[in-house]
Amino acid sequence: MGKLYLIPSPLGDNDPAEVLPASLLALLPTLKLFIVEETRTARRFLSRAGLKGHIDELEFHELNEHTTADGVAALLPLLENSDAGLISEAGLPAVADPGAALVALCHKKGIEVVPLVGPSSLMLALMASGLDGQSFAFRGYLPAKTEERRSALKAVEKQSAQLHQSEIFIETPYRNDSLFADMKAGLSPSTRICVAADITLPAQFIRTKTVAEWRREKDFTIGKRPCVFIILA
Amino acid sequence: MGKLYLIPSPLGDNDPAEVLPASLLALLPTLKLFIVEETRTARRFLSRAGLKGHIDELEFHELNEHTTADGVAALLPLLENSDAGLISEAGLPAVADPGAALVALCHKKGIEVVPLVGPSSLMLALMASGLDGQSFAFRGYLPAKTEERRSALKAVEKQSAQLHQSEIFIETPYRNDSLFADMKAGLSPSTRICVAADITLPAQFIRTKTVAEWRREKDFTIGKRPCVFIILA
């Protein structure tokens, strides 16, 4: 029986060697079978990670939000005679993405799952935020509609205060600035907000300020780039 | 003004090159100033990371649970003319450890904070657990006393069911098995538990099973090793 290697990938177009251990880069050429969120992205990543010229010898299967439960189960026999690598669009596979269904199935069937070290935008943002809650929670996306989003923000802030918990969430890049405007408008002046954009990339921007301080930065915009938000009330 | 580099370290006695990117290993020899949770551990890590023979040329300052707020503030002038590296006992610095106070101060003073990629036992466990909650929360340690711990476990399980949230917690190694016994006794048979021990180390053990399944594994013990627990109800 093969093993399922969980292979993180860079958070942007940077060199894989900047963010992945040499041991992971050395493992990649030994794998022939990849289960990926999107083949095109995975091929480009593997090519940059040292497999250029060998991509056509590899076998790719997609596992994404369109894959049914039967589709996930159909991937399992591939592991009978071969190790496989699981790769998501960016960052860690099987965290808040469809890859977790395959990992769950591996546990059921006794297939060994090997998680490998790589960039986690959530943890890099949390480390660099200075927001030392006694605990933290990741909530994915908040609601997109203004009214629902504003109440969600108030609820998240209340929970942060009660549990002294850092609250982490993300947004589709084109909505970063409207979310951030709602945060500045609706959260308490003393609540701290960390804005962490383009993590690990040349344009990396990570700042933590109180709501009151952010309100004074009238010209600041985040723009359409990958961004993690963290608040601590 | 210098920068504060947040430098992850291995989760055990393994080779730093196994779990840290080459770019981080290349950065280390350029730093002369380190702010560390424990000097002895940090010296050993840096020595194994390629600085052997140069450790005595480095400056170490400790920042740990005994450091007062004034003590943290006193570290800041060190960064006026020099970059510094922040290193915790194991894994990511400034996540649930006293380093976060220094990072917070850097944000106040406009000092740039640069988080670097390395092993996060929490995220490696979550990836490999297959427990795809829509969200996840890290709760640190549960109460140590049996009665309080049992009610905390029930509360955590209830929240996991309500929010479809993976709940991550840790325990002092010598209490792993008593916590695990309480989990098996008190949680619902269908709740899934991931036990992730010795992550990234040769003895790595990561298994996710339902409470009902774990109850049947009568001979299984975790032992006194670093372990992350995750449940999803």
Interface residues (C-beta under 8 A of the other chain):
Chain A: L6 A17 E18 V19 L20 P21 A22 S23 L92 P93 A94 V95 A96 D97 P98 A100 A101 L102 V103 A104 L105 C106 H107 V113 V114 P115 V117 G118 P119 S120 L122 M123 L124 A125 L126 M127 A128 S129 G130 L131 D132 Q134 S135 F136 A137 F138 R139 G140 Q165 I199 T200 Q204 I206 R207 T208 K209
Chain B: L6 A17 E18 V19 L20 P21 A22 S23 L92 P93 A94 V95 A96 D97 P98 A100 A101 L102 V103 A104 L105 C106 H107 V113 V114 P115 V117 G118 P119 S120 L122 M123 L124 A125 L126 M127 A128 S129 G130 L131 D132 Q134 S135 F136 A137 F138 R139 G140 Q165 I199 T200 Q204 I206 R207 T208 K209
